[in-house]
Amino acid sequence: AKAQRMSNNYHPVFTDAECLTIYLFGLSQSLFTVKAIYDFIKDFFPGWFPNLPSYQAFNHRICLLSGVFQELCCLLISRRGLAVGSTFLIDSLPIIVANAKRSGKAKTAPELCAKSYCASQNKWYYGVKLHVLGQKVYGTLPRMAMSMVTPADEHDLQAAKEMLPFVQNIILIADKAYCDRGWSCELKKQGITVYTPVKLEKGQEFLRSADRYFSELVSRARQAIESFFNWLNEKTHIQSASKVRSENALISFIFARLSVAAFYP
């Protein structure tokens, strides 16, 4: 169902399957633009894809297949399932369509993108946020269990509320952005225990020693999701979406890269 719409009298010589294969293979070979992938296939694999269309047609087809990349990513992630009783980490990663200098004037994919401030990188940007729920695995990177894309200005807590209503019986570790007593109480009804660093109360200048120590433990546990995002960006350059020119192109850009990442053990 998640495929390019075909009419009865349209029989493409270059199929959707070929287009998907080329794009995902190119990304796995550390080629991070559609043009680089297209030129690589054209130069080194012409016999494999004799009906490769023009670059413009290839690029357009990738945009048309945005829903397929989303579905593929969901299938690859869902095969792992949510292990009851396990520990999970949640956080977000900014995906930058326009940097600080252009963030106020950018108009790409306005249905999905927005201008926002990234505190971790200390800069403004225009784009989206990738939200990931990952299962903590001892000695290695977390495994993606859920992913979601929102405008850059949407609060992380709101995204988490949309991601977790059907999740049950897990331990969840998050940063201060997810601190919300009401939400934590609601999650307890689902068997979810949330651990976040302790926030200062109104008028409080310093954390108590026990609270400070607890916050340090939570922060250490959270380092795994930050390492995952670093690895994801190194493998796929997912944060750098400045070449994207439409909403469908952005969706393909993100979920194709997540699909490639999901292939890794």
VEXKOL-583970 format. One line per field, with one value per residue: residue in one letter; residue number from 0; y negated, z negated, x negated of N, C-alpha, C in turn. Coordinates in nm, 2 decimals, always signed. Each point is the difference from the previous one (the first is absolute). Layout:
residues N
residuo = [A:...]
num = [NUM:...]
nY = [Y:...]
nZ = [Z:...]
nX = [X:...]
caY = [Y:...]
caZ = [Z:...]
caX = [X:...]
cY = [Y:...]
cZ = [Z:...]
cX = [X:...]
END
This chain:
residues 265
residuo = [A:K:A:Q:R:M:S:N:N:Y:H:P:V:F:T:D:A:E:C:L:T:I:Y:L:F:G:L:S:Q:S:L:F:T:V:K:A:I:Y:D:F:I:K:D:F:F:P:G:W:F:P:N:L:P:S:Y:Q:A:F:N:H:R:I:C:L:L:S:G:V:F:Q:E:L:C:C:L:L:I:S:R:R:G:L:A:V:G:S:T:F:L:I:D:S:L:P:I:I:V:A:N:A:K:R:S:G:K:A:K:T:A:P:E:L:C:A:K:S:Y:C:A:S:Q:N:K:W:Y:Y:G:V:K:L:H:V:L:G:Q:K:V:Y:G:T:L:P:R:M:A:M:S:M:V:T:P:A:D:E:H:D:L:Q:A:A:K:E:M:L:P:F:V:Q:N:I:I:L:I:A:D:K:A:Y:C:D:R:G:W:S:C:E:L:K:K:Q:G:I:T:V:Y:T:P:V:K:L:E:K:G:Q:E:F:L:R:S:A:D:R:Y:F:S:E:L:V:S:R:A:R:Q:A:I:E:S:F:F:N:W:L:N:E:K:T:H:I:Q:S:A:S:K:V:R:S:E:N:A:L:I:S:F:I:F:A:R:L:S:V:A:A:F:Y:P]
num = [0:1:2:3:4:5:6:7:8:9:10:11:12:13:14:15:16:17:18:19:20:21:22:23:24:25:26:27:28:29:30:31:32:33:34:35:36:37:38:39:40:41:42:43:44:45:46:47:48:49:50:51:52:53:54:55:56:57:58:59:60:61:62:63:64:65:66:67:68:69:70:71:72:73:74:75:76:77:78:79:80:81:82:83:84:85:86:87:88:89:90:91:92:93:94:95:96:97:98:99:100:101:102:103:104:105:106:107:108:109:110:111:112:113:114:115:116:117:118:119:120:121:122:123:124:125:126:127:128:129:130:131:132:133:134:135:136:137:138:139:140:141:142:143:144:145:146:147:148:149:150:151:152:153:154:155:156:157:158:159:160:161:162:163:164:165:166:167:168:169:170:171:172:173:174:175:176:177:178:179:180:181:182:183:184:185:186:187:188:189:190:191:192:193:194:195:196:197:198:199:200:201:202:203:204:205:206:207:208:209:210:211:212:213:214:215:216:217:218:219:220:221:222:223:224:225:226:227:228:229:230:231:232:233:234:235:236:237:238:239:240:241:242:243:244:245:246:247:248:249:250:251:252:253:254:255:256:257:258:259:260:261:262:263:264]
nY = [+0.12:+0.01:-0.03:-0.03:-0.10:+0.11:-0.03:+0.05:-0.12:+0.01:+0.05:-0.04:-0.04:-0.10:+0.11:-0.01:+0.13:-0.03:-0.09:+0.08:+0.10:-0.08:-0.06:+0.11:+0.06:-0.11:-0.01:+0.13:-0.06:-0.06:+0.01:-0.12:-0.01:-0.03:-0.12:+0.01:+0.04:-0.09:-0.09:+0.04:+0.01:-0.12:-0.03:+0.07:-0.02:-0.05:+0.11:-0.04:-0.13:+0.08:+0.00:-0.03:-0.08:-0.12:-0.08:-0.09:+0.10:+0.04:-0.12:-0.03:+0.11:-0.03:-0.12:+0.06:+0.05:-0.13:+0.03:+0.05:-0.10:-0.07:+0.07:-0.01:-0.13:-0.02:+0.06:-0.07:-0.11:+0.02:+0.05:-0.10:-0.07:-0.01:+0.02:+0.07:-0.10:-0.03:-0.05:-0.12:-0.05:-0.13:-0.05:-0.12:-0.01:-0.12:-0.02:-0.05:-0.07:-0.09:-0.04:-0.04:-0.01:+0.12:+0.02:-0.13:+0.04:+0.12:+0.06:+0.08:+0.08:-0.11:+0.11:+0.02:-0.10:-0.04:-0.13:+0.04:+0.01:+0.04:+0.03:+0.13:-0.05:-0.06:+0.03:-0.10:+0.07:+0.04:+0.07:+0.12:+0.08:+0.09:+0.06:+0.05:+0.12:+0.02:+0.13:-0.02:+0.01:+0.09:-0.09:-0.04:-0.04:-0.09:+0.09:-0.05:-0.05:-0.14:-0.06:-0.13:-0.07:-0.11:-0.11:-0.08:-0.08:+0.13:-0.01:+0.04:-0.06:-0.09:+0.01:+0.00:-0.09:-0.04:+0.02:-0.03:-0.04:+0.08:-0.07:+0.12:-0.01:-0.13:-0.02:-0.13:-0.02:-0.12:-0.11:-0.11:+0.00:+0.12:-0.09:+0.08:-0.05:-0.08:-0.03:-0.02:-0.06:-0.06:-0.01:-0.03:-0.05:-0.03:-0.02:-0.13:+0.03:-0.13:+0.00:-0.12:-0.08:-0.02:-0.06:-0.11:+0.00:-0.07:-0.09:+0.12:-0.02:+0.11:+0.10:+0.08:+0.04:+0.06:-0.11:-0.06:+0.09:+0.00:-0.13:+0.02:+0.09:-0.08:-0.10:+0.07:+0.04:-0.13:+0.02:+0.11:-0.08:-0.08:+0.11:+0.05:-0.12:+0.00:+0.13:-0.03:-0.11:+0.07:+0.09:-0.10:-0.08:+0.06:-0.07:+0.03:-0.07:-0.08:+0.12:+0.02:+0.02:+0.11:+0.00:+0.05:-0.10:-0.08:+0.05:+0.00:-0.12:-0.03:+0.05:-0.05:-0.10:-0.02:+0.03:-0.08:-0.09:+0.03:+0.00:-0.10:+0.09]
nZ = [+0.00:-0.06:+0.12:+0.10:+0.02:+0.05:+0.13:+0.06:+0.05:-0.13:+0.07:-0.11:+0.08:-0.07:-0.08:-0.08:+0.01:+0.13:-0.01:-0.08:+0.08:+0.10:-0.05:-0.04:+0.12:+0.06:-0.08:+0.02:+0.12:-0.09:+0.08:-0.03:+0.13:+0.04:+0.02:-0.12:-0.06:+0.06:-0.02:-0.12:+0.00:+0.05:-0.08:-0.11:+0.01:+0.11:-0.01:-0.13:+0.04:+0.10:-0.07:-0.06:-0.06:+0.04:-0.04:+0.08:+0.09:-0.02:-0.01:+0.10:+0.05:-0.05:+0.04:+0.11:-0.04:-0.04:+0.04:+0.10:+0.00:-0.03:+0.10:+0.08:-0.04:+0.01:+0.12:+0.03:-0.05:+0.05:+0.08:-0.07:+0.01:-0.09:-0.05:-0.05:-0.08:+0.12:+0.01:+0.01:+0.10:-0.03:+0.12:+0.03:+0.13:+0.00:+0.10:+0.05:+0.04:-0.10:+0.01:-0.10:+0.09:+0.04:-0.13:+0.00:+0.11:-0.05:+0.11:+0.00:+0.06:+0.02:+0.06:+0.01:+0.06:-0.09:-0.04:-0.05:-0.13:+0.04:-0.12:+0.05:+0.11:-0.09:+0.07:+0.08:+0.04:+0.13:-0.04:-0.03:-0.08:-0.02:-0.04:-0.09:+0.00:-0.08:+0.03:-0.12:+0.06:-0.09:-0.01:+0.04:+0.12:-0.04:+0.00:+0.12:-0.08:+0.00:+0.10:-0.01:+0.09:-0.06:+0.01:+0.04:+0.01:+0.03:-0.12:-0.05:-0.11:+0.09:+0.06:-0.12:-0.03:+0.13:-0.04:-0.13:+0.06:+0.09:-0.06:-0.04:-0.13:+0.00:+0.00:-0.02:+0.07:-0.05:+0.08:-0.05:+0.14:-0.05:-0.08:-0.05:-0.12:+0.06:+0.09:-0.09:-0.06:+0.12:+0.02:-0.13:+0.05:+0.09:-0.13:+0.03:-0.03:-0.03:+0.05:-0.06:+0.05:-0.12:+0.01:+0.00:-0.13:+0.01:+0.01:+0.05:-0.07:-0.09:+0.07:-0.06:-0.09:-0.06:+0.02:-0.04:-0.09:-0.04:+0.01:-0.06:-0.08:+0.00:-0.01:-0.09:-0.05:+0.01:-0.04:-0.03:-0.03:-0.07:-0.04:-0.02:-0.05:-0.07:-0.03:-0.02:-0.06:-0.06:-0.02:-0.03:-0.08:-0.08:-0.07:+0.11:-0.01:+0.02:+0.05:-0.11:+0.09:-0.06:-0.04:+0.11:+0.05:-0.09:+0.02:+0.13:-0.01:-0.09:+0.06:+0.11:-0.06:-0.06:+0.12:+0.06:-0.09:+0.03:+0.11:-0.06:-0.04]
nX = [-0.08:-0.11:+0.06:-0.08:+0.09:+0.05:+0.01:+0.11:-0.02:-0.05:-0.10:-0.05:-0.10:+0.01:-0.01:+0.10:+0.01:-0.03:+0.09:+0.08:-0.03:+0.01:+0.10:+0.05:-0.03:+0.03:+0.10:+0.02:-0.03:+0.07:+0.10:-0.01:-0.02:+0.11:-0.06:-0.06:+0.12:+0.07:-0.09:-0.01:+0.14:+0.02:-0.10:+0.05:+0.13:-0.04:-0.07:-0.01:-0.02:+0.03:+0.11:-0.11:+0.10:+0.04:-0.10:+0.06:+0.01:-0.13:-0.04:+0.08:-0.05:-0.12:+0.03:+0.04:-0.11:+0.02:+0.12:-0.07:-0.08:+0.11:+0.07:-0.10:-0.02:+0.13:-0.01:-0.11:+0.06:+0.12:-0.09:-0.06:+0.11:+0.09:-0.11:+0.10:+0.00:-0.02:-0.13:+0.07:-0.05:+0.03:-0.01:-0.04:+0.00:-0.06:+0.09:-0.11:+0.11:+0.00:-0.12:-0.07:-0.10:+0.05:+0.00:-0.02:-0.07:-0.04:+0.03:-0.10:+0.09:+0.07:+0.06:-0.13:-0.06:-0.09:+0.00:-0.12:-0.02:-0.12:+0.04:+0.00:+0.05:+0.08:+0.11:+0.04:+0.11:+0.02:+0.10:-0.04:+0.07:-0.10:+0.11:-0.08:+0.07:-0.11:-0.01:-0.02:-0.12:-0.03:-0.09:+0.12:+0.03:+0.09:+0.10:+0.02:+0.09:-0.02:+0.06:-0.02:+0.06:-0.05:+0.08:-0.11:+0.11:+0.03:+0.06:-0.12:+0.05:+0.04:-0.11:-0.06:+0.09:-0.04:-0.13:+0.03:+0.11:-0.06:-0.10:-0.04:-0.01:-0.05:-0.13:+0.02:-0.12:+0.01:-0.01:-0.04:-0.02:-0.02:-0.05:+0.09:+0.04:+0.08:-0.09:-0.09:+0.09:+0.02:-0.13:+0.00:+0.11:-0.09:-0.04:+0.00:-0.12:+0.01:-0.12:+0.00:-0.10:-0.04:+0.12:-0.06:+0.04:+0.11:-0.09:-0.02:-0.11:+0.01:-0.04:+0.08:-0.08:+0.10:+0.06:-0.11:-0.02:+0.13:-0.01:-0.11:+0.06:+0.10:-0.08:-0.06:+0.11:+0.03:-0.13:+0.06:+0.10:-0.08:-0.06:+0.12:+0.04:-0.11:+0.03:+0.13:-0.05:-0.09:+0.09:+0.08:-0.07:+0.08:-0.09:-0.07:+0.11:-0.11:-0.01:+0.08:+0.10:+0.05:+0.12:+0.04:-0.08:+0.04:+0.12:-0.02:-0.06:+0.10:+0.11:-0.06:-0.05:+0.12:+0.05:-0.09:+0.02:+0.13:-0.07:-0.07:-0.08]
caY = [-0.12:-0.12:+0.00:-0.11:+0.03:+0.04:+0.01:+0.12:-0.01:-0.05:+0.11:-0.06:+0.09:-0.02:+0.03:-0.05:+0.09:-0.04:-0.14:+0.02:+0.07:-0.09:-0.11:+0.06:+0.05:-0.12:-0.05:+0.10:-0.02:-0.14:-0.10:-0.07:-0.08:+0.07:-0.01:+0.09:+0.14:+0.01:+0.01:+0.13:+0.11:-0.02:+0.03:+0.12:+0.11:-0.02:+0.13:+0.05:-0.08:-0.05:-0.10:-0.11:-0.12:-0.12:-0.03:-0.07:+0.10:+0.08:-0.09:-0.01:+0.13:+0.01:-0.08:+0.06:+0.12:-0.03:+0.09:+0.13:-0.01:+0.00:+0.13:+0.09:-0.02:+0.05:+0.15:+0.04:-0.03:+0.07:+0.14:+0.02:-0.01:-0.07:+0.11:-0.04:-0.01:-0.05:-0.15:-0.07:-0.14:-0.08:-0.14:-0.05:-0.04:-0.09:+0.02:-0.14:-0.03:-0.13:-0.04:-0.13:-0.12:+0.01:+0.06:-0.10:-0.02:+0.13:+0.03:+0.14:+0.09:-0.08:+0.08:+0.09:-0.06:-0.12:-0.05:+0.03:-0.02:+0.12:-0.04:+0.08:-0.06:-0.14:-0.07:+0.00:+0.07:+0.02:+0.14:+0.09:+0.08:+0.14:+0.06:+0.14:+0.08:+0.11:+0.09:+0.00:+0.13:+0.00:+0.01:-0.05:-0.11:+0.04:+0.04:-0.08:+0.07:-0.09:-0.13:-0.09:-0.13:-0.11:-0.13:-0.02:-0.07:+0.08:+0.04:+0.15:+0.06:+0.02:+0.11:+0.13:+0.03:+0.06:+0.13:+0.11:+0.04:+0.14:+0.07:+0.04:+0.08:-0.02:-0.10:-0.11:-0.10:-0.12:-0.11:-0.09:-0.05:+0.09:+0.00:-0.04:+0.09:+0.06:+0.11:+0.12:+0.07:+0.07:+0.11:+0.11:+0.08:+0.09:+0.08:-0.07:-0.08:-0.10:-0.06:-0.12:-0.08:-0.08:-0.15:-0.09:-0.05:-0.14:-0.06:+0.08:-0.04:+0.11:+0.13:+0.07:+0.10:+0.12:-0.04:-0.03:+0.13:+0.07:-0.07:+0.04:+0.13:-0.01:-0.06:+0.11:+0.10:-0.06:-0.02:+0.10:-0.05:-0.10:+0.08:+0.05:-0.11:-0.03:+0.11:-0.01:-0.11:+0.03:+0.10:-0.04:-0.15:-0.03:-0.13:-0.10:+0.01:-0.12:+0.02:+0.04:-0.11:+0.02:+0.09:+0.14:+0.03:+0.00:+0.13:+0.11:-0.03:+0.05:+0.14:+0.09:+0.00:+0.09:+0.13:+0.05:+0.02:+0.12:+0.12:+0.04:+0.08]
caZ = [+0.00:-0.01:+0.12:+0.09:+0.07:+0.13:+0.08:+0.07:+0.13:-0.03:-0.03:+0.00:+0.03:-0.12:-0.10:-0.14:-0.07:+0.04:-0.05:-0.14:-0.02:+0.03:-0.10:-0.13:+0.02:+0.01:-0.14:-0.07:+0.05:-0.05:+0.10:-0.08:+0.08:+0.11:+0.12:-0.01:+0.02:+0.14:+0.08:-0.04:+0.06:+0.14:+0.04:-0.04:+0.01:+0.11:+0.04:-0.09:+0.01:+0.14:+0.02:-0.09:+0.07:-0.02:-0.14:-0.04:-0.01:-0.12:-0.12:-0.01:-0.04:-0.14:-0.07:+0.01:-0.08:-0.14:-0.08:+0.00:-0.09:-0.14:-0.03:-0.01:-0.12:-0.11:+0.00:-0.05:-0.14:-0.07:+0.00:-0.12:-0.11:-0.13:-0.10:-0.12:-0.12:+0.04:-0.01:+0.13:+0.00:+0.10:+0.02:+0.13:+0.07:+0.10:+0.14:+0.04:+0.14:+0.03:-0.12:-0.06:+0.09:+0.09:-0.07:+0.00:+0.13:+0.06:+0.03:+0.04:-0.07:-0.12:-0.06:-0.10:-0.06:-0.08:-0.06:-0.14:-0.06:-0.05:-0.11:-0.01:+0.10:-0.02:+0.13:+0.06:+0.13:+0.06:+0.04:-0.08:-0.11:+0.01:-0.13:+0.00:-0.12:+0.02:-0.11:-0.06:+0.01:-0.07:+0.07:+0.14:+0.02:-0.01:+0.12:+0.03:-0.02:+0.05:+0.05:+0.04:+0.05:-0.03:+0.02:-0.10:-0.12:-0.09:-0.12:-0.01:-0.08:+0.08:+0.09:-0.08:-0.03:+0.11:+0.03:-0.10:-0.06:+0.01:-0.06:-0.14:-0.09:+0.03:-0.07:+0.09:-0.05:+0.08:-0.06:-0.07:+0.08:-0.01:-0.14:-0.01:-0.10:+0.05:+0.10:-0.07:-0.07:+0.10:+0.05:-0.10:+0.03:+0.11:-0.04:+0.05:-0.10:+0.07:-0.08:+0.06:-0.10:-0.09:+0.03:-0.11:-0.03:+0.00:-0.11:-0.04:+0.07:+0.02:-0.02:-0.12:+0.05:+0.05:+0.13:+0.10:+0.03:+0.09:+0.13:+0.06:+0.05:+0.11:+0.11:+0.06:+0.07:+0.12:+0.10:+0.11:+0.11:+0.06:+0.08:+0.11:+0.10:+0.06:+0.10:+0.10:+0.09:+0.06:+0.10:+0.10:+0.01:-0.01:-0.05:+0.10:+0.11:+0.07:+0.15:+0.01:+0.05:-0.01:-0.11:+0.04:+0.01:-0.14:-0.06:+0.06:-0.05:-0.14:-0.03:+0.07:-0.09:-0.11:+0.05:+0.01:-0.14:-0.06:+0.06:-0.08:-0.12]
caX = [+0.08:-0.09:-0.08:+0.04:+0.12:-0.01:+0.12:+0.00:-0.08:-0.13:-0.08:-0.13:-0.11:-0.09:+0.10:-0.01:-0.10:-0.13:-0.02:-0.02:-0.13:-0.11:-0.01:-0.04:-0.13:-0.08:-0.02:-0.09:-0.13:-0.05:+0.03:+0.10:+0.09:+0.07:-0.09:-0.12:+0.04:+0.04:-0.13:-0.07:+0.06:-0.02:-0.14:-0.05:+0.10:+0.09:+0.05:+0.10:+0.12:-0.01:+0.10:-0.01:+0.04:-0.08:-0.01:+0.12:+0.11:-0.04:+0.02:+0.14:+0.05:-0.03:+0.10:+0.12:-0.01:-0.02:+0.09:-0.06:-0.11:+0.06:+0.05:-0.12:-0.06:+0.09:-0.01:-0.13:-0.01:+0.10:-0.04:-0.07:+0.10:-0.03:-0.02:+0.07:-0.09:-0.13:-0.02:+0.00:-0.05:+0.07:-0.06:+0.02:-0.12:+0.04:-0.04:-0.01:+0.03:-0.07:-0.08:+0.04:+0.01:+0.12:+0.11:+0.11:+0.06:+0.02:+0.14:+0.01:+0.09:+0.06:+0.10:-0.07:-0.12:+0.02:-0.13:-0.01:-0.13:-0.06:-0.08:-0.12:-0.10:+0.00:+0.02:+0.14:+0.01:+0.13:+0.01:+0.09:-0.06:+0.02:+0.02:-0.03:+0.01:-0.09:-0.02:-0.14:-0.06:-0.13:-0.12:+0.01:+0.10:+0.14:+0.07:+0.12:+0.13:+0.10:-0.06:+0.10:-0.05:+0.09:-0.06:-0.11:+0.04:+0.08:-0.07:-0.02:+0.10:+0.12:-0.03:+0.00:+0.14:+0.07:-0.06:+0.01:+0.13:+0.02:-0.12:+0.03:-0.09:-0.14:-0.07:-0.03:-0.09:+0.01:-0.06:+0.09:+0.11:+0.12:+0.05:+0.14:+0.05:+0.13:-0.02:-0.07:+0.11:+0.08:-0.08:+0.00:+0.12:-0.04:-0.12:-0.12:-0.07:-0.08:-0.11:-0.06:-0.07:+0.09:+0.00:+0.00:+0.13:+0.01:-0.07:-0.11:-0.13:-0.09:+0.06:-0.05:-0.11:+0.07:+0.06:-0.11:-0.05:+0.10:+0.00:-0.12:+0.02:+0.09:-0.07:-0.10:+0.08:+0.05:-0.10:+0.01:+0.09:-0.08:-0.10:+0.08:+0.02:-0.13:-0.03:+0.10:-0.04:-0.12:+0.03:+0.10:+0.01:+0.14:+0.03:-0.03:+0.11:+0.00:+0.03:+0.14:+0.08:+0.14:+0.04:-0.02:-0.14:-0.05:+0.05:-0.08:-0.13:-0.01:+0.04:-0.10:-0.11:+0.04:+0.01:-0.14:-0.05:+0.06:-0.06:-0.12:+0.03]
cY = [-0.13:+0.00:-0.11:+0.05:+0.04:+0.00:+0.13:+0.00:-0.05:+0.11:-0.05:+0.10:-0.01:+0.00:-0.07:+0.08:-0.04:-0.13:+0.01:+0.07:-0.09:-0.10:+0.06:+0.06:-0.12:-0.05:+0.09:-0.01:-0.14:-0.10:-0.08:-0.10:+0.08:+0.00:+0.09:+0.14:+0.03:+0.02:+0.13:+0.12:-0.01:+0.03:+0.14:+0.12:-0.02:+0.13:+0.05:-0.08:-0.07:-0.11:-0.11:-0.13:-0.11:-0.03:-0.07:+0.09:+0.09:-0.07:-0.01:+0.13:+0.02:-0.08:+0.07:+0.13:-0.02:+0.09:+0.14:+0.00:+0.00:+0.14:+0.10:-0.02:+0.06:+0.16:+0.05:-0.02:+0.10:+0.15:+0.03:+0.01:-0.08:+0.10:-0.05:+0.01:-0.05:-0.15:-0.06:-0.15:-0.08:-0.13:-0.04:-0.05:-0.11:+0.04:-0.13:-0.01:-0.14:-0.04:-0.14:-0.12:+0.00:+0.04:-0.09:-0.02:+0.13:+0.03:+0.14:+0.08:-0.07:+0.08:+0.08:-0.07:-0.13:-0.04:+0.02:-0.02:+0.14:-0.03:+0.08:-0.06:-0.15:-0.08:+0.02:+0.08:+0.01:+0.15:+0.08:+0.06:+0.14:+0.05:+0.15:+0.06:+0.12:+0.09:+0.01:+0.14:-0.01:+0.01:-0.05:-0.11:+0.04:+0.04:-0.09:+0.08:-0.08:-0.12:-0.09:-0.13:-0.11:-0.13:-0.03:-0.07:+0.07:+0.05:+0.15:+0.07:+0.03:+0.12:+0.13:+0.04:+0.06:+0.14:+0.11:+0.04:+0.15:+0.09:+0.04:+0.07:-0.01:-0.10:-0.10:-0.10:-0.12:-0.12:-0.10:-0.05:+0.09:+0.00:-0.06:+0.10:+0.06:+0.11:+0.12:+0.08:+0.08:+0.12:+0.11:+0.09:+0.10:+0.09:-0.05:-0.09:-0.09:-0.06:-0.11:-0.07:-0.09:-0.15:-0.08:-0.05:-0.15:-0.06:+0.09:-0.03:+0.12:+0.13:+0.07:+0.11:+0.12:-0.03:-0.02:+0.13:+0.08:-0.06:+0.04:+0.14:+0.01:-0.05:+0.10:+0.10:-0.06:-0.02:+0.10:-0.05:-0.11:+0.06:+0.05:-0.11:-0.03:+0.10:-0.02:-0.11:+0.03:+0.10:-0.05:-0.15:-0.04:-0.14:-0.11:+0.02:-0.12:+0.01:+0.03:-0.12:+0.02:+0.09:+0.14:+0.04:+0.01:+0.13:+0.11:-0.01:+0.07:+0.15:+0.10:+0.02:+0.09:+0.14:+0.07:+0.03:+0.12:+0.13:+0.04:+0.08:-0.08]
cZ = [+0.00:+0.12:+0.09:+0.07:+0.15:+0.07:+0.08:+0.13:-0.02:-0.05:+0.00:+0.02:-0.12:-0.12:-0.14:-0.07:+0.04:-0.06:-0.15:-0.02:+0.03:-0.11:-0.13:+0.01:+0.00:-0.14:-0.08:+0.04:-0.04:+0.11:-0.05:+0.08:+0.12:+0.13:-0.01:+0.02:+0.15:+0.09:-0.03:+0.08:+0.16:+0.05:-0.02:+0.01:+0.12:+0.05:-0.09:+0.02:+0.14:+0.03:-0.09:+0.07:-0.02:-0.15:-0.06:-0.03:-0.12:-0.13:-0.02:-0.06:-0.15:-0.08:+0.00:-0.09:-0.15:-0.10:-0.01:-0.10:-0.14:-0.04:-0.02:-0.14:-0.12:-0.01:-0.05:-0.15:-0.08:-0.01:-0.13:-0.12:-0.12:-0.11:-0.14:-0.12:+0.04:-0.03:+0.13:-0.02:+0.10:+0.01:+0.15:+0.07:+0.11:+0.14:+0.06:+0.15:+0.04:-0.13:-0.06:+0.09:+0.09:-0.07:+0.00:+0.13:+0.07:+0.02:+0.04:-0.09:-0.12:-0.07:-0.12:-0.08:-0.08:-0.05:-0.15:-0.05:-0.05:-0.12:-0.01:+0.10:-0.01:+0.13:+0.04:+0.13:+0.04:+0.04:-0.09:-0.11:+0.03:-0.15:+0.01:-0.14:+0.02:-0.12:-0.04:+0.01:-0.06:+0.10:+0.15:+0.01:-0.02:+0.13:+0.01:-0.02:+0.07:+0.06:+0.04:+0.04:-0.03:+0.05:-0.11:-0.12:-0.09:-0.12:+0.00:-0.08:+0.07:+0.09:-0.07:-0.04:+0.11:+0.04:-0.09:-0.05:+0.00:-0.05:-0.14:-0.06:+0.05:-0.10:+0.10:-0.06:+0.10:-0.07:-0.06:+0.08:-0.02:-0.15:+0.00:-0.10:+0.05:+0.10:-0.06:-0.07:+0.10:+0.05:-0.10:+0.01:+0.11:-0.04:+0.04:-0.12:+0.07:-0.10:+0.08:-0.11:-0.09:+0.03:-0.13:-0.02:+0.00:-0.12:-0.05:+0.08:+0.03:-0.02:-0.13:+0.06:+0.06:+0.14:+0.10:+0.04:+0.10:+0.14:+0.08:+0.06:+0.12:+0.12:+0.06:+0.08:+0.13:+0.11:+0.12:+0.12:+0.07:+0.09:+0.13:+0.11:+0.07:+0.10:+0.12:+0.10:+0.07:+0.12:+0.12:+0.03:-0.01:-0.05:+0.11:+0.12:+0.08:+0.15:+0.03:+0.05:-0.01:-0.13:+0.03:+0.01:-0.14:-0.07:+0.06:-0.06:-0.14:-0.01:+0.09:-0.09:-0.12:+0.04:+0.01:-0.14:-0.06:+0.05:-0.09:-0.12:-0.13]
cX = [-0.09:-0.09:+0.04:+0.13:-0.02:+0.13:-0.01:-0.08:-0.14:-0.09:-0.15:-0.11:-0.10:+0.10:-0.03:-0.11:-0.14:-0.04:-0.04:-0.14:-0.12:-0.02:-0.05:-0.15:-0.10:-0.03:-0.09:-0.14:-0.06:+0.01:+0.13:+0.09:+0.06:-0.09:-0.12:+0.04:+0.03:-0.13:-0.07:+0.06:-0.02:-0.14:-0.05:+0.09:+0.10:+0.07:+0.11:+0.14:+0.00:+0.10:+0.00:+0.04:-0.09:-0.01:+0.12:+0.12:-0.02:+0.03:+0.15:+0.07:-0.02:+0.10:+0.14:+0.01:-0.01:+0.08:-0.06:-0.12:+0.05:+0.04:-0.11:-0.07:+0.08:-0.01:-0.13:-0.01:+0.09:-0.03:-0.07:+0.10:-0.04:-0.01:+0.05:-0.11:-0.14:-0.01:-0.01:-0.05:+0.08:-0.07:+0.03:-0.13:+0.05:-0.05:+0.01:+0.01:-0.07:-0.07:+0.04:+0.02:+0.12:+0.12:+0.12:+0.07:+0.04:+0.15:+0.02:+0.09:+0.07:+0.10:-0.06:-0.11:+0.04:-0.14:+0.00:-0.14:-0.05:-0.10:-0.13:-0.11:-0.01:+0.02:+0.15:-0.02:+0.14:+0.00:+0.10:-0.08:+0.03:+0.00:-0.02:+0.02:-0.09:-0.01:-0.15:-0.06:-0.14:-0.12:+0.00:+0.10:+0.14:+0.06:+0.13:+0.12:+0.12:-0.07:+0.12:-0.06:+0.10:-0.07:-0.10:+0.05:+0.10:-0.08:-0.02:+0.10:+0.13:-0.02:+0.00:+0.14:+0.07:-0.06:+0.03:+0.13:+0.03:-0.11:+0.03:-0.13:-0.14:-0.06:-0.04:-0.09:-0.01:-0.07:+0.10:+0.12:+0.13:+0.05:+0.15:+0.06:+0.14:-0.02:-0.06:+0.11:+0.09:-0.08:+0.00:+0.12:-0.03:-0.12:-0.13:-0.06:-0.10:-0.11:-0.06:-0.08:+0.09:-0.02:+0.00:+0.15:+0.00:-0.07:-0.12:-0.12:-0.09:+0.08:-0.06:-0.10:+0.06:+0.06:-0.11:-0.06:+0.09:+0.00:-0.12:+0.01:+0.10:-0.07:-0.10:+0.08:+0.05:-0.11:+0.01:+0.09:-0.08:-0.10:+0.07:+0.02:-0.13:-0.04:+0.09:-0.04:-0.13:+0.02:+0.09:+0.01:+0.14:+0.03:-0.01:+0.10:+0.01:+0.03:+0.14:+0.08:+0.15:+0.03:-0.02:-0.15:-0.06:+0.04:-0.09:-0.14:-0.02:+0.02:-0.08:-0.12:+0.02:+0.01:-0.14:-0.06:+0.06:-0.05:-0.12:+0.04:+0.01]
END
